[in-house]
Amino acid sequence: MAVERFVVLGLARPRSEWFRHVGQWATSAAIPAEFLRCVTVEELRRRLAAGRPYSCALLDGGLAAVDRDLVQVVREAGAVALVVDDHRRRRDWVALGAAAVLPVVLTRDVLLDALATHVPLVPVPTASVADDARGGGDFDALAIRSRMAAVCGPGGTGASTVAAALAQGVGQAGPAEQVVLADLARNAEQAMLHDVRDVTPGIQELVDAHRGGSLPVEEVRSLTFEVVERRYHLLLGLRRARYWATLRPHAFEAAFAALRRSFTTVICDITADFEGEADAGSADVEERNLMARTAVGSADAVFAVGRPGVKGTHALVRVVAELSAFGVAASRIVPVITAAPRHPRARAELCATLATLVAPVLTTEATSPPVFLPDRRVEDALRDAVALPAPLPALLVGAFDAVMDRVGPRELQPGAEPVLVAPGSLGASAATEPW
């Protein structure tokens, strides 16, 4: 018969008094716990991922690595996060998911009370406080009611300009402070297209602010630049494409949720790459595409931008197929053709060709009708930092409103649960593949 006891992981700064005391109490059986010290954050993550059940993790709130994402990792492993904090960083650890905050001058009685109140014994399964409403979720779907559109396309199709034109069209129909254009592309170019001389603040600062807390609406808006001529706000993107590695998943989800709470309409300029761990078997690939996957996964409408011609049509069909494979309903996908031909017959032929090619890759209904954007002097507007020419914004807003009227806002789903991998479902290696 298994013995019930507390199995506690610990992570703290070197020579922390409370850390040493907990080890002594556990060794002398002064507390009914097995205490496992972790020297680094990586060691803590490896232990949690190894599959052994743990009761809780004692985390030093003074460590820079202890943040929302690490607390979430502990919770996802089925353990409880207890933070020992001196309150110098002024973080609301309970709001970030911790079960309790303990003082730095930690006594045995205080620790025992916290263990008895918040921490389950192992290996007997108990209800985890990870689902406690007090901790909440990083992505509070109930608090998000803003409209959202994502714009993507192969390189050179003008997707970034289309995103700006859509934001301008929405902004012209309402207060400027309620519309934001978020540059979530891996190779961010909106700063160049808007001639923004500053490189900060941007998405990196917004996500970093949500590693250890949440920002009110006013502070979220203060991290954006107001584009007066086009009546929207701009959130700058990554300063270097390789900086995607600095965006931790749960902190980004919290920042994304805060952005949607701060504006009534969010337009996201994203990279057309949605590959995840289930597709490539690599968690790094999924984190690299975190921004695009998050935006597309909750967008009310997704604009897939392409150009006319053989190459342009082929690339557009590929993007539509990847969106459908990701789970975007065909009715929410809006194909956009830039530099579209003017003759009605040429447009009709392009519509028929596109419908024929995308039909095999769509699981249900057809996509929304394509939006044809005529060739206009966009370069002049970008160079002079003035409003984009008509009728580009109006055409895009009309398509956006049509999707909202026909399909309605998208219902946000909770985070995906782990899925059991069936034997053979991931394919065969080259060594075992039949010739």
N, C-alpha and C positions, 0 to 999 in steps of 0.2 A: 504494500500500500504506500503510495507516494506521500511524502511529508510536505505539508503546506508551509511555505516560507517566502520571505521577500528576497528577490534577486535584483540587486540594485547596481546599475552602472553609474560611474562617476566621471565627470570631466571638469577640471578646474585649472586655475593658474598655478604655476610652480610655487611650492611652499605655502599653500593656503592652509590656514589653521583649521578651518572647519573640515577640509578634505582629509587632513591627517587624523582628526578626531573621529570621523566616521569610520575610517579604516581600523582604528583602535577599538571602537565599540563593536564592530563586526567580528574582529579577531577574538576578542574576549567574551563573546556571546552576550554582551550587554544589550544588544538589539538583535531580534530574531531575523537576521538578514545575512545574505552572502553579498559582499561588496567587491565589485570588480572595477579596478581603476583603469581609466583610459588616458593614455598620454597625449593623443592627438584626436582631432575631430574625425580623421579618416579611420582610426581604430574604432571609435564609437560607431561609425556608420557600418563598418564591416561586421562588428558584433551583432548589431541590430538586424543586418541582412542575412546572417548565418542561419536563421530559423529557430534558434533557441528562444523560449519564452522568457521575457524579463518583466519584472514588476514595474520598475520605473527607472528614470535617469535623473541623477542629480547634476544640474548644469550650473556652471558659474556664470552669472549674468554679466560679469565684467569682461568676459572674453568677447572679442569682436566676432568670432565665428558662431557664437550663440545668437541666433536670430529666429525669425519666423519659420524659415525653411528647416532649420535643424529641429525645432520643436515639432514641426509637422512630420519629419522623418521618424521621430520617436513615437508619435501618435500612430502613424501608419504601421509601425512594427507591433502595435498592440500594447505598448507600454505607456506609462504616465510620465509627463515631464514636470519635475519640481525644480524651480530656479532659486538659487541662493544669490541674493542680490543686495548690493549696498546702496542702490537707488541713485547712483551717480549718473547713470545714463537716462534715467527718467523714462523707462519703458513700461507700458502696461502689459506685463507678461501674461496675465490671465486672459486679456483680450487677444493675445497672440497664440493662445492655445495651451498655456501651462495650467496645471491643476491648482498650483499654489505657489506662493512666493515665500521663501524662508529667509530669516535674517542671517547676516554674515557671522554674527556671534551666535553660532548654532549650538544649542544644548541638546542633550540626549532626549529630554522630555518633549521638546518642540519637534524633533525629528520623529519620535515615536507617535506623537499625535498626528503629524502629517501622514505618516505611513498608514496608520489605522483609519484615517478619514478618507484619504484619496487613493490609496494604492492597493491593488488586489494581490492576493497570494498566488503563487504559481506552483504547480502547473494546472491547478483547477481553473477552468474557464470562468471568468466573471465579466460582468458588464463593464466595458471600458468607458472611462470618462472622456475618451476621445470624441464620443458622439454627444457629449453634453452641450446643450444649447448655449451654455455660458461661454464655451470656447469658440463656438460658431465655426463657420467655414470661411476659407479665404475668398471664396467666390459666392457672395450672397445674392442668389438669383432673385429673391423676393424683393430686394431693394433696388433692382435695376429695371428701369422702365424706358430707357432711352432707345431711340431708333439707331440702327447701326448698319453700315454697308461696308463691304470689303472690295477693294479694287486690285486686280492682279492681271498679269499677262506676261508673255515672253519678252525678253529684252528688246528694246527698240520699237515697241508698238505704241508708246505714249501713254502707258498705264498711269504713271505719276501725274501727267498733265490731266488725264481724265479724272483722277481722284480730286485734283484741285478744282476742276470745273464743276464736279458734283458738289463739293463743299461750298463753292461760291453760289451755285444755284439754290441749295438749301438755305444758305445764309441770307440770301436776298429775300427769302420768304418769312424770315423771323429775326429775333434779336441776335446780334452778332455774337454775344457772349454764350449762346446756347449751342453753337456749332464748333466742332474741333476737327481738324485734319491731323491724324496721327500717322507719322512716318514710321511704320513698323517693318519696312523692307530691310533685308540684311545689308544691301548696299544702298544706304539712305541717300537720296538726292533732293529731297524737298528743300533743304536749307539752301542748296545752290539755285534751285528753280525760283525760290522766293528772295534770293539775294540777302539772306540773313547773315550778317557778318559775325555774329557770336556763335560759338559752338556749344554753349551751355546757357540755360539748362535744357534737358531733353529727357528722352525715355530712360536713360541710365540713372539720372538723378531721381526721377519719379519712382523707379523700381527700388533704388537704394533707400529711399525714404520709407518704403513699405517693408523693408526687411525687419524693422523693429517697431513698427507702429502703423498708424493710418493718418492721412492728412485730411483736414476739412476741405470743403469745396473751394473756398477762397485760395487756399495754398496750392491746391491742384491747378487751378486756373492761373496762378502766378508763375507756374513752370512752363506756360505756353506763351507764344508771341501772337499779338493781335495783328491780323492782316486787314487793315481798315478798308482798303480798296475793294476787297472781295468779301468782307463781312463774315469772317470766320477766324478762329484761332488755330495756330499751328504748333504741334508738339514735334520737336526735332527728334531725329532718329539716332542710330548708333554713329559715333564719330569714326569708327573703323569697323569693317565687316566682322573682323575677328573678335570684337568685343561682345558678341552674342554669349560668350562663355561667362560673362559677368552677371547675366540675368538669371537669377535662380527661379525655378518654376513657380513656387508658391508665392514668392514675393511679386513676381510679374502678374500672376492672377489677381492678387490683391490690388496692385496698381491699376490693372486693366478695369477691375470693378469700380475703383475710385474714379477713374476717368469717365466711366459710363454714368456714374452718379452725379458727376459735376457738369455734364452737358446733356442737352436733350437729343442731340444727334451726333454720332461719332462716325467719321469716315476714315477708314484705315487703308493706307497704301502698303501693300504687302508683296512679298516675293512669292511667285507661283511654284512653291516647293512645299509639299505637305507630307513628305515621307516621315514615318514614325518607326518606333522600335518593332512593331508588329510586321512592318514591311521589310526592314533591313536587318533586324536583330541587333540593333545598336541603340542604346539609350542616348548616346551622344548625338546621333542624327536627329532624334526626336527633340532634344533640347535645342539643337541648332535651328530647327524649324518651329520653335515654341511660339513665336509671335504670330506667324502665319496660321498655324494650327488653331491657336486660341481665337484669333479674329474670325476665321472662316467657320469655326465651330459654333459661334454664337451670332453670326451676321444674319440680319433679316433679308438681305439681298447681296449677292456676290456678282460683281461685274467682271467678266472675263474679256479682256481687251485683245484684239487682233488686228491684222491688216489684210486687205484684199490680196488676191494672188494665190498661187499654188503653195508657196512656202508659208505665207501668212495664214491661210485657211488650215493647213496641216497643223501648225503650231497652236492655233486656237482650239481645234478639236482635241488636241492632246491635253490642254489645260482643262477643258470641260470634262474630259474623261477622268482626270485626276480629282477634280472636284466631286464628281459623282462617286468615285471610289472612296473618297474620304467620308461620304455620307451626306453631302449637300443635296437637298431635294432639287430635282430639275426645274421645278417651278420657281425656285429662288435664284437660278442662274440666269444672268442677263448678258448675252453676247454683245460686244460693242466692236464695231468696225470703224477704225480711224482712217482718215483720208479716203472716205468711201466714194465710189463712183457716183456720178450725178445722174446718169441715164437710168430711168426706171427698169428697163429690161436687164441691165447689168446688175442692179440690186436684186431683182427677182431671181436671177440665175444664182447669185451668191447665196440668197436665202435657201433656195432649193438644194444647192450643194451642201451647205452647212447642215440642213435638216437630215439629209441622207447619210452624212458621215457620222453625225452624233447619235443617230438612232440606235446603232448596236451597242453603244457604251452607256446608254441611259437605261436605268432599271424600270422606270415607270413612265410618267408623262414627258412631253417635250419641254424644252427650255422656253423661257419667255422670248417674244419676238426680238430679233436683233435690232440694236440701235445704230443707225448709220450717222456718223459724225462727218460733216463736210470739211473739206480742207479750208482752214482759216489761218490768218496771220498770228498764230500762237506765239511764234518766236519773238515777234515785236512786243507782245504783251508781257512776256516773261522778262525780256530785256529791260523794258521800261517800268516793270513792277506795277502794272495797272490791271484792271479787271480783264478777265479772259473774254474774248469776243463772243457775241451771240451767233448762232443759237445753241452753242455747245452746252452751257449750263442748263438751259430750259429743257433740252432733249433728255439729258441724263436725269434731271429731277422728275420729269414725266414718267420715265421708266421706273424709277425708284418708287414713286407714289403708286404706280400701277401694281407693282408687286405687293406693296403693303395693303392695297385695297383688295387684291385678288386672294392673297394667301394669308395676310395678317402677320402680326409680329411673331417672331420665333420664340417658342417656349424653351427656356434654358434648362438643360438637363444637368443633374448632379454628376460629379466626377465618375469616370468609368471604373467599374469594379475589376479586380483581377480575373482573367479568363484562363481556365485550364487549357494547357496546350496538349492537343491530342498527338499521340505518336505518329510521326511521319508528316505532320501538317506543315513543318518548316522546310520541307524539301530534303533533298539528299546532297551529300557532299560530292565533290568531283571524284573522290576515290571510289565511292560506292555507286555512282550513277551508271546506268547501263549504257553500253556503247550502241 
